[in-house]
Amino acid sequence: MFHARIAARAFNTPLLVEPCKAMAFLSGLGPRILGRRVEIGDGNGGLESTVVPPARASILAGGMLDDYRQHGEAPYPVVDGIAVIEISGVLIHRGGWIGQSSGQTSYEGIAAQIEAAASDPAVRGLALEIDSFGGEVAGVFDLADRIRAIRASKPVWAFVAEHAFSAGYALASQADRILLPRTGAVGSIGVVVMHADLSGELDQKGIRVTLVHSGRHKVDANPYEPLPATVQSDIQREIDVLRFLFAETVAAGRGVRLSQEAALATEAASFRGTEAVAAGLADEVIDMQRGFTAFRQSFSPIRASVPSRVPSKAPSQTQSRKDPLMSNDTLPQTEPSPDEAQDGQTQSDIAKNSGTAPEAPPAAAPALAPGPSKADPTSALQTSMRAELSAQLRHEAAEITEIAAQAGRLGIAIDAAKALREGTTPAALRRSVLEHAAAAADARDVVATAPAPAASPNSESPIVAAAKRAAASDAKR
């Protein structure tokens, strides 16, 4: 009603106002008053405005993305080739706006932004800036699948701006990496249904509601009567299925870092900071600005030219699993001999087939070049792959060391050196810590202390006793 009064005073009525002030008013408050965008133009020396209908939120017809493309606008800010997509407030289904509005963000708006970023050649990656306590079930899992599909073409990082709970975490879990600050919290992998029973209040007011219905389940869970046990059981079964789907979606996004069983085992708990990393719900605790800088630096030209994964059959990967702290200097650096180059087989290829490290060339063999030839693309690629593998191993070793330190603070002893020697992955080590913590919690004794014996009802108060002694002393005097 308040907006209607403002609209009646601002539109279709003569105004004595300076044109620039009127344009500022229409640009800032026009969309909020009218619920749609207002385009302003200056035709024939006068002020002219065109009301643009709001973008459609149809799932089948699209509309939002097409509308923004027609006006040549990007529905997100771009920083150094990274599209920043805000996911904040209550997440809702079928909202008619592209981003955050009145504390709400629509799944369709988020979908329109990620689709636009995925098809934009100027966008190299997507940053999901998430600060949400969750929202509606309808639409969230389809959107999660779309975010996970984007990762095949462009990297997606999730930056938790303090909170990513429930539906917010369902979306965050589909990113390649989840970063959060020290006070950031994630989780709440669960489902809730609230039922309001107004029957007692209506009885007090003398109001009786009669529901005339056809179909036994038509008025199940209505607010005008207490919730029957059978209906509550049906609701419980439904949300249990949804929770299972929630955990399955999280596992699809997190992979080995958080399995479906581990997601269900959290029992919808929330985890903050380093606890979230130890539980596998996040990847790193870092300041958001530093994390975003790391994301930008990951697009360096050298990194872009190196394959993201080393072939699984390479001997260096198998060997480094036994010693993750191996540096670049300890990896084979020999160059192929001319004979081997002629046959199209290098020493590393021989080692791959035989399972052994390449041997030194015989004395009669031609002398090897002192270093990799800049003109040899194969050598440059091998060197880059070794550097990439070494960086991955150092990162994995750092993760294992951090997990061991966090486990120590929880009273769980983890031998980091042994884990490194045995090639234990960080994900497996996290699961081991969670299992130990759960076992310790189950085995913890409950100590019950008997209450102190109550004072006898006939016992005299010390104050009264002291007063009697003082009176007796005065009487003797």
C-alpha positions, -999 to 999 in steps of 0.1 A, spaced: 0 0 0 29 24 8 44 18 -27 10 24 -43 8 58 -26 43 67 -38 35 56 -73 3 77 -74 22 108 -63 51 102 -87 35 90 -119 8 104 -142 6 137 -123 22 171 -129 54 177 -109 75 207 -103 108 190 -101 142 195 -117 146 169 -145 179 154 -132 164 148 -98 134 131 -115 157 109 -135 176 99 -104 143 91 -86 131 69 -115 165 51 -118 168 44 -82 133 38 -69 113 32 -101 120 -5 -103 112 -10 -66 79 9 -68 67 -6 -101 83 -41 -98 100 -37 -132 129 -18 -148 124 17 -161 143 29 -191 148 66 -193 154 86 -225 155 122 -235 133 127 -266 124 161 -281 140 179 -251 117 163 -226 119 136 -200 107 103 -214 105 69 -196 97 35 -209 85 8 -184 101 -25 -194 81 -56 -183 100 -78 -158 119 -108 -172 100 -140 -174 108 -167 -148 95 -195 -170 116 -227 -167 107 -239 -202 107 -206 -221 137 -191 -203 133 -154 -206 157 -139 -181 189 -146 -200 174 -136 -233 161 -104 -218 195 -94 -205 212 -103 -238 188 -81 -257 198 -51 -236 235 -59 -240 240 -63 -202 260 -89 -183 239 -100 -153 271 -102 -131 303 -82 -125 335 -95 -141 368 -91 -124 399 -102 -144 379 -126 -165 361 -141 -134 323 -137 -133 312 -131 -97 278 -145 -90 261 -135 -57 240 -161 -39 227 -145 -7 197 -144 15 167 -168 13 169 -190 -19 135 -193 -36 120 -211 -66 106 -191 -96 116 -156 -86 112 -129 -112 146 -112 -107 181 -120 -116 198 -116 -83 194 -106 -47 163 -86 -39 146 -79 -6 168 -106 11 159 -132 -15 177 -148 -45 159 -169 -71 173 -202 -85 163 -190 -120 183 -158 -115 214 -178 -105 209 -202 -134 206 -174 -159 239 -159 -146 259 -192 -147 246 -200 -182 255 -166 -194 290 -169 -179 295 -204 -193 288 -191 -229 307 -159 -225 342 -163 -241 355 -133 -220 347 -153 -188 375 -177 -177 360 -188 -144 331 -184 -121 332 -173 -84 301 -181 -63 299 -156 -35 276 -173 -10 260 -160 22 228 -179 27 211 -199 54 192 -219 28 158 -219 12 133 -240 -8 139 -275 -19 121 -270 -52 146 -261 -79 178 -264 -58 190 -299 -70 185 -290 -107 205 -259 -102 232 -279 -84 235 -302 -114 239 -272 -138 267 -257 -117 285 -291 -116 282 -294 -154 298 -259 -159 329 -273 -142 337 -294 -173 344 -262 -193 353 -235 -168 365 -237 -132 340 -228 -104 351 -217 -69 328 -211 -40 336 -183 -16 316 -186 16 310 -151 29 303 -164 64 274 -188 58 265 -216 34 239 -237 51 214 -262 37 204 -251 1 233 -227 2 257 -255 8 240 -277 -18 251 -251 -44 285 -245 -28 293 -282 -28 292 -283 -66 322 -260 -70 357 -272 -77 369 -256 -44 351 -242 -13 369 -214 6 357 -199 38 371 -175 64 380 -185 100 345 -176 112 327 -190 82 303 -219 86 289 -245 63 268 -277 64 232 -283 77 228 -311 52 192 -318 62 155 -311 56 129 -295 78 91 -291 76 73 -268 100 37 -274 110 16 -247 128 -12 -259 149 -37 -231 154 -65 -252 168 -59 -241 204 -59 -204 196 -90 -208 175 -108 -225 203 -99 -197 227 -114 -172 202 -145 -193 197 -136 -199 160 -143 -233 144 -130 -241 109 -147 -268 89 -128 -283 60 -150 -299 34 -128 -320 12 -128 -349 -13 -99 -373 -9 -86 -387 23 -52 -368 21 -65 -336 7 -63 -316 39 -33 -335 55 -12 -312 77 -37 -284 77 -31 -258 105 -66 -260 119 -62 -293 138 -34 -311 156 -10 -331 133 -21 -367 132 6 -393 138 0 -410 104 4 -377 86 36 -369 106 49 -403 96 43 -396 60 60 -362 62 90 -378 80 94 -404 52 93 -377 26 120 -355 41 142 -386 48 141 -392 10 149 -356 3 179 -357 28 192 -388 10 190 -369 -23 207 -339 -7 236 -360 5 238 -377 -29 240 -343 -46 267 -331 -22 288 -363 -29 285 -358 -66 300 -324 -63 326 -331 -36 338 -365 -49 363 -383 -27 364 -353 -4 330 -360 11 311 -392 4 273 -396 6 277 -417 38 299 -390 54 274 -363 44 246 -383 60 268 -389 91 270 -352 98 233 -354 109 227 -319 95 253 -303 118 271 -271 109 309 -268 108 329 -236 112 364 -228 99 390 -255 102 364 -280 115 347 -277 81 379 -285 63 387 -315 86 352 -328 80 356 -325 42 329 -299 37 354 -272 27 389 -271 12 406 -241 27 403 -215 54 415 -182 40 406 -145 38 382 -140 10 403 -114 -8 434 -136 -7 414 -166 -18 400 -146 -48 436 -135 -56 446 -172 -57 418 -179 -80 429 -151 -104 465 -163 -103 454 -199 -112 448 -186 -147 484 -179 -155 495 -187 -190 520 -214 -178 493 -232 -158 468 -230 -186 492 -248 -210 499 -277 -186 474 -306 -185 454 -306 -152 462 -342 -145 493 -364 -151 485 -397 -168 478 -423 -142 504 -448 -156 533 -424 -154 560 -439 -131 567 -406 -114 531 -405 -100 533 -440 -86 567 -434 -71 557 -400 -56 527 -417 -38 553 -434 -16 572 -401 -11 550 -371 -15 577 -347 -4 598 -355 -35 610 -323 -52 615 -315 -88 652 -322 -85 646 -358 -75 625 -366 -105 641 -380 -137 655 -351 -157 674 -371 -185 668 -363 -221 661 -389 -248 691 -402 -267 692 -398 -305 685 -435 -311 655 -434 -288 642 -403 -304 645 -420 -338 624 -449 -325 599 -425 -310 605 -439 -275 621 -420 -246 637 -433 -215 606 -423 -195 585 -445 -219 608 -474 -213 605 -469 -176 567 -467 -179 567 -501 -196 592 -518 -173 581 -502 -141 617 -492 -133 635 -459 -133 655 -451 -165 691 -462 -163 722 -441 -172 733 -445 -209 762 -467 -217 797 -452 -221 795 -457 -259 763 -439 -262 763 -403 -275 766 -376 -248 733 -362 -236 725 -325 -238 732 -306 -206 695 -295 -202 662 -296 -219 661 -281 -253 638 -251 -257 630 -262 -292 618 -296 -281 581 -293 -271 580 -328 -257 608 -320 -232 591 -287 -222 558 -305 -217 574 -332 -195 591 -306 -174 558 -287 -170 541 -319 -161 567 -327 -135 564 -292 -120 526 -296 -119 528 -330 -102 553 -317 -77 530 -288 -68 501 -312 -64 521 -334 -41 533 -305 -20 497 -293 -16 486 -328 -7 514 -331 19 504 -297 34 468 -309 36 478 -341 55 499 -321 79 471 -297 86 446 -325 91 470 -342 116 474 -309 135 436 -304 137 431 -340 148 457 -334 176 436 -305 189 407 -329 190 427 -354 211 433 -378 181 469 -388 174 477 -390 137 511 -399 124 515 -375 94 548 -390 84 534 -425 83 504 -412 63 528 -396 38 549 -428 35 519 -450 29 503 -426 3 472 -420 23 450 -394 6 437 -364 25 401 -375 20 409 -409 35 427 -393 64 397 -370 71 374 -400 72 397 -417 96 396 -387 119 358 -385 118 355 -422 126 379 -419 155 360 -388 168 327 -406 165 340 -437 183 354 -415 211 321 -398 214 302 -431 217 327 -445 242 326 -414 264 313 -423 299 284 -404 313 292 -395 349 263 -391 372 267 -375 406 242 -381 433 225 -349 445 236 -335 479 214 -347 507 187 -321 514 188 -304 548 165 -319 574 132 -300 576 137 -299 614 173 -285 613 176 -250 627 188 -221 605 223 -209 616 210 -174 617 182 -183 641 206 -203 662 230 -174 664 202 -150 674 191 -174 702 226 -176 716 229 -138 716 195 -135 734 205 -161 760 238 -142 766 220 -109 771 195 -126 796 224 -139 817 238 -104 820 
